[in-house]
């Protein structure tokens, strides 16, 4: 065929706003389980192991779906895949809202996990319809609103579940997702498909990648209990190594691989993945430890805060997280991605060390958590935009998907490490961890985050020419 395709239509603020609304709604739906897990365990008579499974199943499916969605979006068009993906998400939200028992709720969460793939598809659309400079800002806005939506869901899930029912905490954000999806479908023009090839879907690579991600997430979930079940964890690590070896071998030989390993080897891509992982480990330590510290009885060294008070204390962090995305996009456009990432790392390290040293007043924790949320939003958004604009347009979805998958893995690792530190620091016969356990967690997170400066200083400046 020699026909020339017409250039894609330039989108306005309304279309970007619709993507932003979808990001807020999906972020809220993604986050409702974590703050209400004790309530769900009581109402559905779940064991601790079942509660742990419920808390990670969405992450597992999200890590699996994200690279697949990005690859299919690159190949068949971002809007086409996004709308179909959101139909699955809406179905999952409705299943979760109507779930009478744990198996049905798990099914709903599996379907909802597809929502994580919405972000790379949104980036495909933004990059297809906007110039490079404007696309950086738009990607920042969408990323920031997804984070802000997650915080909003965390804050509102408890009051909705207690005031109405657990069913409504799933139903309300699902209704918002349905409305935002309709708006995106109406306002966003279709984007042209990417590469046209006859190789089809890389099914062996997809299966092996799926096995790798699922095994890795399960190994992380079991890591804190290594003392009680070392053989299970050891077997998972062996299986994980086999999946990774097989996946690399298949992708190197595939005609149209699910993940082009040559692209993954590009400095802009692997550095973004490494930095995203480290920053999200540091962030998730704070996300886990700060609410726990708020809840420590006032008679010890904490504040004895309840769920509503903790949500109020975390509100500044939600605001900072939602603002960080657009600020990062503007900063990356003006000063370059490296400057934004470096500033974010410095802010996060400072905040984590400050929390370790000073945490005797509520405002200490509120300020520290807000700075960490701001720093994470600045860095992750800058790295996503840097990755998106450093590869061919036809690779935008899969490249940004890799960054987002490392984001999920970073949060999982940080949460598991934090839980293990508090468990180890809890005296026998007590339910309250020693204060030194929190200090250790913040110091370790700060030290690990500081090491990422070694990678950040080797990044290209990424300033728009």
PECORZI-V576452 format. One record per helix or strand of 2 or more residues. SS is the DSSP state (helix for helix, strand for strand). FROM is the first residue (numbers start at 1). LEN is the number of residues. Records with the same first field share a line. If there is no record, write none. Layout:
SS = FROM-LEN ; FROM-LEN
This chain:
helix = 13-18 ; 32-4 ; 37-7 ; 48-29 ; 78-21 ; 102-28 ; 132-32 ; 166-22 ; 203-21 ; 230-24 ; 261-4 ; 267-29 ; 307-29 ; 337-21 ; 362-29 ; 393-32 ; 435-17 ; 453-4
